[in-house]
Amino acid sequence: MASGARRVPEPLVRPMLSSDLPVVLRIAEDSLPNPWSERIWLDELDSPFGLYLVLEEGGEVVGFVGVKHVADETHVMTVAVVPGRRGRGYARALVGAALDAPASRETRRVHLEVRPSNGAARTLYASLGFVETGVRPKYYGDEDAVLMTLELPGPSRRPSVAPLALAPRLAPPPEVLGGPEGLEEVEGRGEADQEAEEDAAGDKRVDGTPDHVDQKLQQQHQRDKREQ
């Protein structure tokens, strides 16, 4: 290593802040078919039921994930990774971090929807332990949705869903993501996993209630605006 060369920080997963939204909005615009407005993002960040995280690489936000908690169930809402950073395990790590976080400790079942044609994303979810449990006819309008569910054991027996190596000096505090212990590099991802990450975190989003959640949120904001 050349003398004086600056060490590049390891990737870091941390809670999303409102100050991250300009970058998050750009990533969503580049990655998702129906990106949320800034107003929706602000409301989601204020929601006591949601958990939204970002992944930093070299101090730059390059991806995000969002989940919603209802009782002991969690729904994957959205995930995206900057196009130039895909294929590195970041989508997998983001989903895993959200499900491994203390806020998800009581989760026993995780749900999401995915297009039948999105075989790569289905491969990614299957590699995380999701199984196909049903079909929602015409969920996307032009296509059905495959329901996928992940059953989780109690927190005392739960292994990490999808760990990521974090530099100790950059690791989030224990109250945020459970600390750095047990976070290891995900190695040996097959070619299918890389393709799945690029698909699931790219222009087809993670298919975790994508379209109908967007529509309901947009409709609610329109109603609120009319009532003001």
Buried (B, 14 or more C-beta within 10 A) or exposed (E): EEEEEEEEBBBBBBBBEEEBBEBBBEBBEBBBEEBBBEEBBEBBBEEEEBBBBBBBBEEEBBBBBBBBBEEEBBBBBBBBBBBEBBBBBBBBBBBBBBBBBBBBBBBBBBBBBBBEBBBBBBBBBBBBBBEBEEEEEEBBEEEBBBBBBBEBEEEEEBEBBBBBBBEEEBBBEEEBBBBBEEBEEBEEBEEBBBBBBBBBBBEBBBBBBBBBBBEEBBEEBEEEEEEE
